[in-house]
Amino acid sequence: MPRSEEETAAMVKAAAKEIKAAPSLAVKKAMKLADFSPDSCNKASLQMRVRRLVPTKKERLGKVPPPKAVSTGSPASDVSSITHSDTSSSGPTNPAPKPRRQRRTAENVAKDNVEAKRMKIYTSEAHKRCTSLYAEEKAKPNGMSADQVRACVLKEYEAKCVPSAKTIKRYVDDGKAGISPKKKGRPSTNIQESTFLILCNAYESFAVIGKTEICSFKLLDRIIKETALDFLASKSESVEQRRILWTSYNNLKMWFNSWCEAIEVLGFAERDEKGELFIPLEQLARILNIDETCLSMDGSSGARGGRPQVFFYDPRLPQVGRGVNKSGTTNTFITGSTAVGEAIPPHFQFQTKAQPDNMRIRTDMLQYFPKVMGKFGCAERREWQPSIGMNLKGGMDDDEFFKYLKVNIIPLYPDALDVKGKRVMIKIDSGPGRLNMDMIVYCRSLGFYLFPSVPNATSVSQETDRNYGPFKTAFRKNLSIVVEARIAQNLSTSIPPYMIGLIVFGRNKDPLSGVYVESCAYEAGFSVEQCLKAWGAVGAAPPTRACLNDKKVRREVGDADDDMNKFMLEIQQMNDHAVNHLNSLGYKGELLEATIKKVKQSQPLTVPQSKERMLALAEANSHGARFLVTGGHSITGDDALLAAEVPRWKSEIKELEDDKLKRQKLAETEAKGKEVLASGKSPEQLKVAQLDAILDMHHIEKKNRGKMSDKLKSVKEVWGKTPPAFSRWTDEEESQLKEKREMKITMKDTAFARYQDAEKHRVRASLWNMSEEDRCEVLREIARIESSKKLDDDGGGKPKSVDEPTKSVEMKHKHVFRVAQSALYWMSGVYYGCIVGREKINARRGQ
């Protein structure tokens, strides 16, 4: 029969009174003495009511009075003779210093949780191993004892994680063999263990999908500790949203598809027996990547990587910080590497306000610029000099990037031609100056193809961007060495731009402080090992597509059929199951509901060599728009050249349409004027509209006509005269306009074809100014080309050498005229004449 609240309160007070009388008495025993039932004694709520009325057990035991004296020698004292008379302090008068509490970061707490969870799992495995083994041995007639089982398991697990023999025996006797050890403390009455595990699954999936918020509650702390192996805490980098959106698995996969197709079509890659794409070693040397970065001589900003340097200091003294230099000048540094690990000679772009005619450089800066070794497209390794450029902003624009390619990149491959095996592929970013049509035509004519990467994803897809990490670390270390040496000598910390070579290349002395900079930042970032490591991490050459697995690549469900997509689907299923289960138990499981965004696999909007792609590229005014149209393409390819002609054709179409409208209007006014003349009326009989018709026919502007009397006077002046002649719109011109509107643009209509025509004209003109030896060399080259083409048409074979020296000068001069005649036929486009001339030359040499 339940008691009333008054009776319960009286019994609670009685239990508290028992505890006050006997401070060491447990709460349950005190409640039993106060006539509580056994079930009531186990209720946590009643126990808490009793505890609130009495001090804690520690406080109660601390107030025990000192023992009475056992000696009668001093009846005035209540203190024992073996006790000090001073009882005001129970501790030492000079305690040891306590260690200061160190506040851990969230990252440290998460790492500690991981280690604690790993140890908990390890201990649980040891416990289950012991109980399972003992249960098996107990079933045997002469099985091992609990002590023997423990000794056996100690060979597998550490002693601190193995339970005692008594614990092993107790768990097996209770039927808990192979079960994890019971958690310490009182079991929770708020949530069941099975429900707690479901809650952990819901929170884990909710957090993984990316909808977690930081908060601090006891239950959440328990969940975080339970899921410690699946979560780590760290600081998140601030990244531009556009970079996050562009650096997706879909975009990179589309780019790789276009890249692999391009290098195969252009002759850089081949297929092996299994159909796998591979790039021969000689072609790897003809694939390179270039990128630019900002070099600042300002030591007060920017990270240099690695662990921060530690300084020892006296806390009693002021801490003013470490001195650095301050500079607002920045320069552009552009370099790169080939797919075989050769570093490209660097280029420095400086700021200047001077006009081009007044630009100057200091000659003593060259002492800090060493030469770079490389083979590239040459027969053997040779030295290459770094280059220097200047403009107002110290950056790359259309003109500067074009000049950089002509001065720095193209000379690296003197054997480059727009034929298979001789082409050069340049991976670039989507920076300024990349869509300069003059540059595109010039590079294409020499066999250099420019292939931009995914916009705003250079941190993943650009090899040189990965090299700049170790490079800038070493660069800032060198800068710090020079600045600190100057500060120590009380010198100026300002480093002029001409000394940038000292910071980049090192291995020289600072002229002001005399400190020797030993390390070379350029070598630290662009050594062969670092370059090959960067190319391997991206996976463009060789085409392994390695960067698709980069941690910075954003993944979405449906972007591929791989393990990552399976894992994301498992997370979604776990969240759905956990939320539904929590809802069925009466919890608000929908608060932890989350859905992973599903996307379809993206495809380029157009197909290559189509009119749709040409028109779409013409409308695309940014690298991002061009990428969405093509999925990645060479800006020196046919599609790009054709698209560049669309604006010009549209302009011509507008001009033709305007001309058509104007001439049709003239024809119409002439017809109206002749109709007025055919009426047989005199000028005085004509109305205003008829006067205007006559004046329109004679092309007299309206502003010069005046009133009706003035118009009549003007009509009398032109009366009987023949109206001005004009060209009528013809059917031929109409068909030409119709053809223009259909946009049937071919490569013959592009700027590339016009450039080639101009080059042919220059070749013809230069032939007259060549010496006989030069003309013979040109003819040999023509014969070599024709021989190669003929072999290609015949299905292959080895061409005969045309470089073999003739037996005598006389023999050579006898057929020079015939060779020259064949060359002239070729120059004029008469292919048959070239073939005949070549056959005559071969027949003559055969004799």
C-alpha positions in Angstrom: 0.0 0.0 0.0 1.6 3.3 -1.0 2.5 5.8 1.6 1.4 9.4 1.7 3.9 12.2 1.0 3.9 13.2 4.6 4.9 9.7 5.7 7.6 9.5 3.1 9.0 12.9 4.2 9.1 11.8 7.8 10.9 8.6 6.9 13.4 10.5 4.8 14.2 12.8 7.8 14.5 9.7 10.0 17.1 8.2 7.6 19.0 11.5 7.5 19.0 11.6 11.3 20.5 8.1 11.4 23.3 9.2 9.1 24.1 12.3 11.2 24.3 10.1 14.3 26.6 7.6 12.4 28.5 9.5 9.7 30.0 6.3 8.2 26.6 4.8 7.7 25.6 4.1 4.1 22.4 5.7 2.7 20.7 2.3 2.0 21.3 1.0 5.5 20.0 4.3 7.0 16.9 4.0 4.9 16.4 0.4 6.1 16.7 1.6 9.7 14.0 4.2 8.9 11.6 1.4 7.9 11.9 1.8 4.1 11.0 -1.3 2.1 13.8 -3.0 0.1 12.4 -1.7 -3.2 12.2 1.9 -1.8 15.8 1.6 -0.6 16.9 0.9 -4.2 15.1 3.9 -5.7 17.6 6.6 -6.7 15.1 9.4 -6.3 14.5 8.6 -2.5 18.2 8.1 -2.0 18.9 11.6 -3.4 16.3 13.1 -1.1 18.1 11.6 1.9 21.5 12.8 0.6 20.2 16.4 0.2 19.5 16.5 4.0 23.0 15.5 5.1 26.5 16.5 4.1 28.6 14.4 1.8 30.4 11.3 3.2 33.7 13.0 2.7 32.6 16.0 4.7 31.1 13.8 7.4 34.2 11.8 7.9 36.4 14.9 7.9 34.6 16.3 11.0 35.5 13.3 13.4 36.9 14.8 16.7 40.4 14.0 17.7 40.9 11.0 20.1 41.0 11.6 23.8 44.4 11.5 25.6 45.4 8.1 27.0 47.8 9.7 29.4 46.8 11.4 32.7 49.9 13.5 33.0 48.2 16.6 31.8 44.5 16.6 32.8 44.0 20.1 31.3 44.7 18.8 27.8 42.2 16.9 25.6 44.9 16.0 23.1 46.8 12.8 23.0 50.5 12.9 24.0 51.4 11.4 20.6 49.5 14.2 18.8 50.8 17.7 18.1 49.0 20.3 20.0 48.5 22.4 16.8 45.4 20.9 15.0 44.5 23.9 12.9 45.9 22.3 9.7 45.8 18.7 8.7 48.3 19.1 5.8 52.0 20.1 5.6 52.9 23.8 6.2 55.0 23.8 3.0 53.1 21.7 0.4 54.7 20.8 -3.0 53.7 23.0 -5.9 50.8 21.7 -7.9 51.2 21.4 -11.7 49.4 24.0 -13.6 46.3 22.8 -15.5 46.9 22.7 -19.2 43.8 23.3 -21.3 43.6 20.8 -24.1 42.4 21.8 -27.6 39.4 20.0 -29.2 41.8 18.2 -31.4 43.8 16.9 -28.4 40.6 15.8 -26.7 39.5 13.9 -29.8 42.9 12.2 -30.1 42.7 11.2 -26.4 39.2 9.8 -27.0 40.5 7.8 -29.9 43.2 6.3 -27.8 40.8 5.6 -25.0 38.4 3.9 -27.3 41.1 1.8 -28.8 42.3 0.7 -25.4 38.7 -0.1 -24.4 38.2 -2.3 -27.5 41.6 -4.0 -26.8 40.6 -4.7 -23.2 37.2 -6.0 -24.2 38.8 -8.4 -26.7 41.1 -9.7 -24.0 38.2 -10.1 -21.6 36.1 -12.0 -24.2 39.1 -14.1 -25.1 39.6 -15.2 -21.4 35.9 -16.0 -20.7 35.4 -17.8 -24.0 38.5 -19.9 -23.5 37.7 -20.7 -19.9 34.1 -21.8 -20.9 35.6 -24.2 -23.5 38.1 -25.6 -21.0 35.4 -25.9 -18.3 33.4 -28.2 -20.6 36.4 -30.6 -20.9 37.1 -33.3 -18.4 40.6 -32.1 -17.6 40.4 -28.5 -18.8 42.5 -25.6 -17.6 41.6 -23.7 -14.5 40.8 -20.0 -14.5 44.4 -19.2 -13.4 45.8 -21.3 -16.2 43.5 -19.6 -18.8 44.7 -16.2 -17.6 48.3 -17.3 -17.9 47.7 -18.5 -21.4 46.0 -15.2 -22.5 48.8 -13.2 -20.9 50.9 -14.4 -23.8 48.6 -12.7 -26.3 47.5 -9.6 -24.4 49.1 -7.1 -22.0 48.7 -7.9 -18.3 46.8 -4.6 -17.4 44.1 -5.5 -19.9 43.6 -9.2 -18.8 40.9 -9.8 -16.1 41.7 -11.7 -12.9 41.0 -15.4 -12.6 38.2 -14.6 -10.1 36.5 -12.3 -12.6 36.9 -14.8 -15.4 35.3 -17.5 -13.3 32.4 -15.2 -12.2 31.5 -14.2 -15.7 31.5 -17.8 -16.9 29.4 -18.9 -14.0 26.9 -16.2 -14.7 26.6 -17.3 -18.4 28.4 -14.2 -19.8 31.2 -16.0 -21.6 32.4 -14.1 -24.7 30.6 -10.9 -23.6 32.3 -7.5 -23.1 33.0 -6.6 -19.5 30.3 -4.7 -17.6 30.7 -1.0 -17.5 31.7 0.6 -14.2 29.2 2.7 -12.2 25.5 2.6 -11.9 23.6 1.6 -15.0 21.7 4.4 -16.7 18.0 4.6 -16.1 17.5 7.3 -18.7 18.3 5.3 -21.8 18.8 1.6 -22.5 22.1 0.3 -23.9 20.6 -0.8 -27.2 18.9 2.5 -27.7 22.1 4.3 -26.9 23.9 2.4 -29.7 21.1 3.3 -32.1 21.5 6.9 -31.0 25.3 6.7 -31.7 24.6 5.4 -35.2 22.1 8.3 -35.8 24.5 10.9 -34.6 27.5 9.5 -36.4 25.6 9.4 -39.8 24.2 12.8 -39.1 27.6 14.3 -38.4 29.3 12.5 -41.4 26.7 13.9 -43.8 27.8 17.3 -42.6 25.0 18.7 -40.5 26.5 18.6 -37.0 26.8 21.6 -34.7 29.2 21.9 -31.8 27.5 21.7 -28.4 28.3 20.3 -25.0 26.0 17.9 -23.2 26.7 14.8 -21.1 24.9 12.5 -23.5 26.7 14.1 -26.5 30.0 13.6 -24.7 29.2 9.9 -24.2 28.3 9.6 -27.9 31.5 11.3 -29.0 33.6 9.0 -26.8 31.7 6.0 -28.1 32.3 7.0 -31.8 35.8 8.2 -31.2 37.4 5.8 -33.7 35.2 7.2 -36.5 35.7 10.9 -35.7 38.7 13.2 -35.4 38.7 16.9 -34.4 40.7 19.4 -36.4 40.8 23.0 -37.5 39.1 23.6 -40.9 40.8 25.7 -43.5 39.0 28.6 -45.0 38.5 27.9 -48.7 36.7 30.0 -51.3 33.3 28.6 -52.0 33.9 28.6 -55.7 36.9 26.3 -55.3 34.9 23.9 -53.2 32.2 23.7 -55.8 34.6 23.3 -58.8 36.9 20.7 -57.1 34.4 17.9 -57.5 34.8 14.3 -58.6 32.5 14.8 -61.5 34.5 17.8 -62.9 37.8 16.1 -62.5 36.6 12.9 -64.1 35.2 14.8 -67.1 38.6 16.6 -67.4 40.5 13.3 -67.4 38.3 11.8 -70.0 39.0 14.8 -72.3 42.7 14.8 -71.4 43.1 11.1 -72.3 41.3 11.5 -75.5 43.4 14.5 -76.5 46.8 12.9 -75.7 45.8 9.8 -77.7 44.6 11.7 -80.7 47.6 14.0 -80.8 50.0 11.1 -80.6 51.3 11.5 -77.0 49.8 8.3 -75.8 49.3 4.8 -77.2 47.3 1.6 -76.3 49.0 -1.5 -75.1 47.9 -5.1 -75.8 45.3 -4.9 -73.0 43.9 -1.7 -74.4 45.3 0.4 -71.6 46.5 3.9 -72.3 50.2 4.6 -71.7 52.6 7.4 -72.6 56.1 6.4 -73.9 59.1 7.9 -72.1 60.1 10.1 -75.0 56.6 11.7 -75.0 56.6 12.2 -71.3 59.4 14.7 -71.8 57.1 16.6 -74.1 54.3 17.1 -71.6 54.8 19.9 -69.1 52.9 22.0 -66.6 53.5 25.6 -65.8 51.9 27.8 -63.1 52.5 31.1 -61.5 52.6 32.2 -57.9 53.1 35.4 -55.9 56.5 36.0 -54.2 56.4 38.5 -51.4 59.4 39.8 -49.5 57.1 40.6 -46.6 58.0 38.5 -43.6 55.1 39.6 -41.4 52.4 37.6 -43.3 52.1 34.2 -44.8 52.9 30.7 -43.4 56.1 29.0 -44.1 55.0 25.5 -43.1 56.4 23.0 -40.6 56.4 23.4 -36.8 56.7 27.0 -35.5 60.1 27.8 -34.0 60.2 27.7 -30.2 61.9 30.4 -28.2 62.8 30.3 -24.5 61.9 33.4 -22.5 61.6 34.8 -19.0 58.0 35.5 -18.1 59.1 38.4 -15.9 60.3 40.3 -18.9 58.3 42.0 -21.7 57.6 39.8 -24.8 57.8 42.1 -27.8 57.9 39.4 -30.5 60.3 38.5 -33.2 61.4 41.1 -35.6 60.6 40.7 -39.3 60.7 42.9 -42.4 57.7 44.6 -43.9 57.3 45.1 -47.7 54.3 45.9 -49.9 56.1 44.8 -53.1 55.1 41.5 -54.7 56.4 39.8 -57.8 55.2 37.0 -60.0 57.2 33.8 -60.2 56.3 31.3 -62.9 57.9 27.9 -63.6 56.9 24.3 -63.8 58.2 20.9 -64.7 57.9 18.1 -67.3 56.4 14.7 -66.7 60.0 13.2 -66.5 60.9 15.5 -63.6 62.8 18.3 -65.4 62.3 21.7 -63.8 61.5 24.5 -66.3 63.7 27.6 -66.1 61.9 30.1 -63.9 60.7 33.5 -64.9 60.4 36.6 -62.7 57.9 39.3 -63.4 58.6 42.6 -61.6 56.5 45.7 -60.9 57.5 48.9 -62.5 56.0 52.3 -63.3 58.4 53.0 -66.1 57.4 53.0 -69.7 58.7 50.2 -71.9 61.4 52.4 -73.5 62.6 53.5 -70.1 62.6 50.0 -68.3 66.0 49.1 -66.8 67.4 46.3 -64.7 70.4 46.1 -62.4 73.1 44.0 -63.8 74.3 42.8 -60.4 71.1 40.9 -59.9 72.4 38.3 -62.4 74.9 37.1 -59.9 72.0 35.5 -57.9 70.5 33.8 -60.9 72.2 30.4 -61.6 71.5 28.5 -64.8 69.2 25.5 -64.8 70.1 22.2 -66.4 67.7 20.3 -68.6 67.3 18.4 -71.9 63.7 19.0 -72.8 63.5 18.7 -76.7 67.3 19.0 -77.3 69.7 16.2 -78.2 71.5 16.5 -74.8 71.3 18.3 -71.5 72.3 21.9 -71.5 72.2 25.1 -69.4 69.2 27.5 -69.5 69.1 31.0 -68.1 66.2 32.3 -65.9 64.3 35.2 -67.5 63.0 38.5 -66.3 60.0 40.6 -67.3 58.4 43.8 -66.1 55.0 45.5 -66.3 52.9 47.9 -64.2 51.3 45.3 -61.9 54.0 42.7 -61.9 51.7 40.0 -63.1 50.7 38.0 -66.2 48.4 39.4 -68.9 47.8 38.7 -72.6 51.1 40.2 -73.8 53.3 39.0 -71.0 52.1 35.4 -71.1 52.6 35.3 -74.9 56.1 36.7 -74.5 56.8 34.2 -71.7 55.9 31.3 -74.0 57.9 32.6 -76.9 61.0 33.4 -74.8 61.0 30.6 -72.2 59.0 27.6 -73.3 59.2 27.4 -77.1 63.0 27.5 -77.3 63.1 24.5 -75.0 61.9 22.3 -77.9 63.7 23.4 -81.0 62.5 20.2 -82.7 58.8 20.9 -82.2 56.4 20.5 -85.1 52.7 20.0 -85.5 53.1 16.4 -86.4 52.8 13.2 -84.4 55.7 12.6 -82.1 57.0 16.2 -82.3 54.1 18.0 -80.6 54.4 19.5 -77.1 51.5 19.5 -74.6 51.4 22.3 -72.0 49.1 22.0 -69.0 48.1 25.4 -67.8 45.7 26.9 -65.3 42.8 29.2 -66.1 44.7 32.5 -65.5 44.8 35.7 -67.5 46.2 35.7 -71.0 45.3 32.1 -71.8 42.7 33.0 -74.5 44.9 35.3 -76.5 44.1 34.3 -80.1 47.5 35.5 -81.5 49.2 33.3 -78.9 47.0 30.3 -79.6 47.6 30.5 -83.4 51.3 31.0 -82.9 51.6 28.0 -80.6 49.5 25.8 -82.7 51.5 26.5 -85.8 54.7 25.3 -84.0 53.0 22.2 -82.5 52.5 23.5 -79.0 49.1 22.6 -77.5 47.7 24.4 -74.4 45.4 22.3 -72.2 43.8 24.2 -69.2 42.9 22.3 -66.1 39.6 22.4 -64.2 38.9 26.0 -63.2 39.4 26.8 -59.5 40.8 23.4 -58.8 44.6 23.9 -59.3 45.4 22.7 -55.7 44.4 19.2 -56.9 44.9 19.1 -60.7 48.1 21.3 -61.1 51.4 19.6 -60.5 53.3 22.9 -60.1 50.9 24.0 -57.4 52.0 21.0 -55.3 55.6 22.0 -55.9 55.0 25.5 -54.6 54.4 24.1 -51.1 57.9 23.0 -50.2 59.3 25.8 -52.4 57.6 28.6 -50.4 58.6 26.9 -47.1 62.3 27.1 -48.1 61.8 30.6 -49.5 60.5 32.0 -46.2 63.2 30.3 -44.3 65.9 31.9 -46.5 64.1 35.3 -46.1 64.1 34.8 -42.3 67.8 34.0 -42.3 68.7 37.3 -44.1 66.3 39.4 -42.1 67.5 38.1 -38.7 71.1 38.6 -39.7 70.4 42.2 -40.6 68.5 42.8 -37.4 71.4 41.3 -35.3 73.7 43.8 -37.0 71.2 46.7 -36.7 71.0 47.0 -40.5 68.0 47.8 -42.7 65.6 44.9 -43.1 64.3 46.2 -46.5 65.3 43.7 -49.2 65.2 45.3 -52.7 63.6 43.3 -55.6 66.9 42.7 -57.4 68.0 40.4 -54.5 65.1 38.1 -55.0 67.4 35.6 -56.6 69.4 35.3 -53.3 66.2 34.2 -51.5 65.1 31.8 -54.3 68.3 30.2 -55.3 70.5 30.8 -52.2 74.1 29.7 -52.1 75.4 33.2 -52.0 76.1 36.0 -49.5 73.9 38.9 -48.5 75.9 41.9 -49.6 74.7 44.0 -46.6 75.0 41.6 -43.6 77.4 39.1 -45.1 75.3 36.1 -44.0 75.6 33.1 -46.4 72.3 31.6 -47.5 73.1 27.9 -48.0 69.8 26.3 -49.0 68.2 26.6 -52.5 64.5 27.1 -52.3 64.1 26.4 -56.0 65.8 23.0 -55.6 63.8 22.2 -52.5 60.5 22.6 -54.5 61.5 21.5 -58.0 64.0 18.7 -57.6 63.5 15.6 -59.8 62.1 13.8 -56.8 59.6 16.5 -55.9 58.5 17.0 -59.5 57.9 13.2 -60.1 56.1 13.1 -56.8 53.8 15.9 -57.9 53.1 14.3 -61.3 52.4 11.0 -59.6 49.9 12.7 -57.2 47.9 14.2 -60.0 48.0 11.3 -62.4 47.8 13.1 -65.7 51.1 11.7 -67.1 51.2 8.8 -66.7 47.4 8.8 -66.9 46.6 7.1 -63.6 43.9 9.7 -62.5 45.4 9.6 -59.0 44.1 13.0 -57.9 40.5 11.7 -58.0 41.3 10.1 -54.6 42.6 13.3 -53.1 41.0 14.3 -49.8 40.2 17.8 -51.2 38.0 16.4 -53.9 34.3 16.8 -53.1 32.3 13.6 -53.5 28.6 13.1 -54.1 26.4 10.1 -54.3 26.1 9.0 -57.9 29.4 10.5 -59.2 31.0 7.0 -59.6 30.5 3.4 -58.9 33.3 2.8 -56.3 33.9 2.0 -52.7 33.3 5.7 -51.6 29.8 5.7 -53.1 29.0 2.4 -51.4 30.3 3.8 -48.1 28.1 6.9 -48.5 25.1 4.8 -49.2 25.8 2.7 -46.1 25.9 5.9 -44.1 22.6 7.0 -45.5 21.0 3.7 -44.8 22.4 3.7 -41.2 20.9 7.2 -40.7 17.5 6.2 -42.0 17.4 3.0 -39.9 18.5 4.8 -36.7 16.1 7.7 -37.1 13.1 5.4 -37.7 14.1 3.3 -34.7 14.4 6.3 -32.4 11.0 7.6 -33.7 9.4 4.2 -32.9 10.7 4.4 -29.3 9.1 7.9 -28.8 12.2 10.0 -29.3 12.5 12.9 -31.7 14.7 11.1 -34.2 13.9 13.5 -37.0 16.2 16.0 -35.4 19.1 13.7 -36.4 17.7 13.1 -39.9 20.0 13.9 -42.8 20.1 13.2 -46.5 23.1 13.0 -48.8 22.7 14.9 -51.9 22.5 12.7 -55.0 23.8 13.9 -58.4 23.8 12.6 -61.9 27.1 12.0 -63.6 27.9 15.1 -65.5 28.6 15.1 -69.2 29.8 17.8 -71.5 27.1 19.9 -73.0 28.3 19.4 -76.6 30.3 16.8 -78.6 33.6 17.6 -80.4 33.7 18.9 -84.0 30.0 19.9 -83.9 28.3 23.2 -84.8 26.7 23.3 -81.3 30.1 23.2 -79.6 31.4 25.9 -81.9 28.5 28.2 -81.1 28.5 27.4 -77.4 32.3 28.1 -77.2 31.8 31.4 -79.0 29.3 32.5 -76.3 31.4 31.2 -73.4 33.3 34.2 -72.0 35.1 32.5 -69.2 37.2 29.3 -68.5 34.4 27.9 -66.4 31.8 28.3 -69.1 34.1 26.8 -71.7 34.7 23.8 -69.4 31.0 23.2 -68.9 30.6 23.2 -72.7 33.5 20.9 -73.5 34.3 19.0 -70.3 37.9 20.2 -70.7 39.6 20.8 -74.1 42.8 22.2 -75.7 42.4 25.9 -76.3 44.6 25.4 -79.4 42.4 22.7 -80.8 40.2 22.9 -83.9 37.0 23.6 -81.9 38.5 26.6 -80.2 39.9 28.0 -83.4 36.5 27.6 -85.2 34.7 29.2 -82.3 37.0 32.2 -82.4 35.6 32.9 -85.9 32.0 33.0 -84.9 32.1 36.7 -83.7 33.8 37.7 -86.9 31.2 35.9 -89.0 28.4 37.4 -87.0 29.8 40.8 -87.6 30.0 40.1 -91.3 26.5 38.8 -91.3 25.3 42.0 -89.7 27.2 44.1 -92.2 25.6 42.1 -95.1 22.2 42.4 -93.6 22.6 46.2 -93.1 23.9 46.5 -96.7 21.0 44.4 -98.0 18.4 46.5 -96.1 20.0 49.7 -97.4 20.1 48.6 -101.0 16.6 47.2 -100.9 15.4 50.5 -99.5 17.2 52.4 -102.4 15.5 50.1 -104.9 12.2 50.8 -103.3 12.6 54.6 -103.3 13.7 54.4 -107.0 10.6 52.4 -107.9 8.3 55.0 -106.2 10.1 57.9 -107.9 9.7 56.3 -111.3 6.1 55.7 -110.6 5.6 59.4 -109.9 7.4 60.3 -113.2 5.3 57.8 -115.1 2.1 59.6 -113.9 2.9 62.4 -116.5 2.3 65.3 -114.0 4.4 68.4 -113.9 6.3 69.3 -110.7 3.7 72.0 -109.8 1.0 69.3 -109.9 2.7 67.0 -107.5 1.7 66.6 -103.8 4.1 66.7 -100.9 4.5 62.9 -100.8 5.2 62.7 -104.5 7.8 65.5 -104.2 9.5 63.5 -101.4 9.5 60.4 -103.6 11.3 62.2 -106.3 13.8 63.6 -103.8 14.3 60.2 -102.2 15.1 58.7 -105.6 17.8 61.3 -106.1 19.3 60.6 -102.6 18.6 64.1 -101.2 18.6 64.1 -97.4 15.4 65.2 -95.6 17.2 67.8 -93.5 18.1 69.7 -96.6 14.6 69.8 -98.2 12.8 72.5 -96.2 9.2 73.5 -96.8 7.0 72.6 -99.8 8.2 75.5 -101.8 11.8 74.5 -101.2 11.0 70.9 -102.1 9.4 72.0 -105.3 12.4 74.0 -106.2 14.7 71.0 -105.5 12.5 68.8 -107.6 12.7 71.2 -110.5 16.5 71.2 -110.3 16.6 67.3 -110.6 13.7 67.0 -113.0 14.7 65.1 -116.1 18.1 64.1 -114.6 19.1 60.4 -114.2 19.0 59.3 -110.5 22.3 58.2 -108.9 23.2 54.6 -109.7 23.5 52.0 -107.0 24.3 48.3 -106.8 21.2 46.1 -106.5 21.1 43.1 -104.1 21.8 40.1 -106.2 20.9 36.4 -105.9 24.6 35.6 -105.5 24.9 37.9 -102.6 21.7 36.4 -101.1 23.2 32.9 -101.3 26.4 34.2 -99.7 24.4 35.7 -96.8 22.5 32.5 -96.4 25.7 30.5 -96.3 27.1 32.9 -93.7 24.0 32.4 -91.6 24.4 28.7 -91.6 27.8 29.1 -89.9 29.5 26.5 -92.0 32.9 27.5 -90.7 35.9 25.3 -91.7 39.5 25.4 -90.7 40.3 27.3 -93.9 38.3 30.2 -92.5 40.1 30.5 -89.2 42.9 32.7 -88.0 45.2 29.7 -88.0 44.7 29.3 -91.8 45.3 33.0 -92.4 48.5 32.8 -90.3 49.7 29.8 -92.4 49.0 31.7 -95.6 51.1 34.6 -94.4 53.9 32.1 -93.4 53.8 30.6 -96.9 54.1 34.0 -98.4 57.1 34.8 -96.2 58.7 31.5 -97.1 58.3 32.2 -100.8 59.8 35.7 -100.4 62.7 34.5 -98.3 63.7 31.9 -100.9 65.0 34.7 -103.2 67.3 36.0 -100.4 68.7 32.6 -99.5 72.1 31.3 -100.4 72.5 28.3 -102.5 73.3 26.1 -99.5 70.3 27.4 -97.6 68.0 26.7 -100.6 69.4 23.1 -100.9 68.7 22.6 -97.2 65.1 23.7 -97.7 64.8 21.4 -100.6 66.1 18.5 -98.5 63.5 19.3 -95.9 60.8 19.3 -98.5 61.9 16.0 -99.9 62.0 14.6 -96.4 58.4 15.7 -95.8 57.2 14.4 -99.1 58.9 11.1 -98.5 57.3 10.7 -95.1 53.9 11.6 -96.5 54.3 9.1 -99.3 55.2 6.4 -96.9 52.2 7.2 -94.7 50.0 7.0 -97.8 51.5 3.7 -98.8 51.1 2.2 -95.3 54.4 2.8 -93.6 58.0 1.9 -94.1 61.4 3.5 -93.6 62.1 6.6 -95.7 65.3 6.8 -97.7 67.7 9.3 -96.3 67.9 12.6 -98.1 70.6 13.9 -95.9 73.4 11.7 -97.3 76.1 13.9 -98.8 76.4 13.8 -102.5 79.5 12.3 -104.1 80.7 15.5 -105.4 79.7 19.2 -105.6 79.4 18.9 -109.4 76.8 16.2 -109.1 74.8 18.3 -106.6 74.8 21.4 -108.8 73.7 19.4 -111.8 70.3 18.7 -110.4 69.8 21.8 -108.2 67.7 23.4 -110.9 65.4 20.4 -111.1 65.0 20.3 -107.3 64.3 24.0 -107.2 61.7 23.6 -109.9 60.0 20.9 -107.9 60.1 23.2 -104.8 58.4 26.0 -106.8 55.7 23.6 -108.0 55.1 22.7 -104.3 55.0 26.3 -103.2 52.4 27.1 -105.8 50.2 24.2 -104.7 50.8 21.9 -107.6 51.3 18.7 -105.8 51.8 16.7 -109.0 54.7 18.8 -110.0 56.4 18.1 -106.6 55.9 14.4 -106.9 57.4 14.4 -110.4 60.3 16.5 -109.4 61.0 14.2 -106.4 60.9 11.1 -108.6 63.3 12.7 -111.1 65.7 13.6 -108.2 65.5 10.0 -106.9 66.1 8.6 -110.4 69.0 10.9 -110.9 70.6 9.9 -107.6 70.0 6.3 -108.4 72.1 6.7 -111.5 
